[in-house]
Amino acid sequence: MSYDLEVYGKVSLTAKELAKVVSSVRGLRATVDRRAQTISSIVHKRTREMAFELDGPDELDPEDIPEEWTEVADATVLYSIHVSYDVQSNAGGFSFSAEEPNLAAATAFAARLAERVDGTVIDPQTYEPPEREPEPAPEPDPEPEPPRPRFLHLRWYRLLDDANDKDLAEIYLRTARDFFKPGVPSRFGTYEPFQGRFPRDDDARFDEMYREDCFIGDLILAGKPIEHGTIDGWTNDLRQRTQSVRLKFELDRLVKLKALDAIEPFFVALAERTGSFFAFAEVNTSRYGTALPPMGVKLDDPWSGLPTDPQWLTWFGPEYAELVAPHLDPARVTATPLGTLHRWTQHPAEADELRTLSGDPWIPAGFRGVFDPAVDERCGKAAAIMPTSLRYPAPGSAQSLRIEAHYARMREIEANARTRAAEGRR
């Protein structure tokens, strides 16, 4: 039997080169078979007894090396060393001392040979492959991000020129009950906690609260499925002079309520009943913003202009409809005696989809307000093209005189109130 050592290396030595490695180990000598160009024997010089046998170099292919033998994975040749011994039986099988001269000589040679061939000595009798670190568990694919919720923003705008325009809340509630039940708020008021609640309160309370408490502040609408809603107060603002109704819904909730088909009739009916000069229904993923830029504080006119992006539904009052008609697709327009509805698609669609239909811009730039980066992207200059009624009235005009008279009355009321309050403190 034999005790075996293996040297895995990267250099294939000739028989003559191997003989030099053998002779570098003290007390050993190699005999070369010149015809076969192999080492025929390796003996101890002193005793001339066989020390061990040597085979190789044998060429290796990558698949010849066990996968777990990582330390010799790049070897290209193998040298095999065999040390013969007699088996001596005992209770444990047999014994073979590492101090035995032949094994000691073979071990020394194997070490020298490994240095020469840039290799590694493997003792198959005792070798255990190094423990491989367990392969890290593959990271699970990241969970796909849930789609961002889409919101439907509904807005109507009308001019507020007279101090008695206090009917907006009553018109809104009546229209919502007639056409769009999701638009009826379950709670309403001017601050939280909200003072009004349906069905505890009747509709008259809704109208009364607006007329009494919304001279300056808004009436706030809340309760599912309404995300948020406001009805502007009825004061006659000297500069802006517009009133708006603003509603926001999460679109999926309206889908679940099967309410999508009711949006357009409600949208048109409220625009007609309130005399809106403009209204829009926009679908986007923003909880707060729309494509209609906020009004700049230095804006002279009460209206900035049309939105920067196309809207799913758009309503134009008669004056606006006449101006925009040349720029709208007649196939998407429905005209009524009180205004014009423009609808891009049958389904609620976002601006990206609508741009493929409308082109960019969807309406000439002259209809849109001019942004002013110095005022946080608010509209710094009103659109060049809009109905004359949306401009601030010229000084001395009948409309301008009505506004000035209104504010004179308001200043007188406020002065009288301060006088009464001062007298009450005396």
Disulfide bonds with the S-S distance in Angstrom:
none
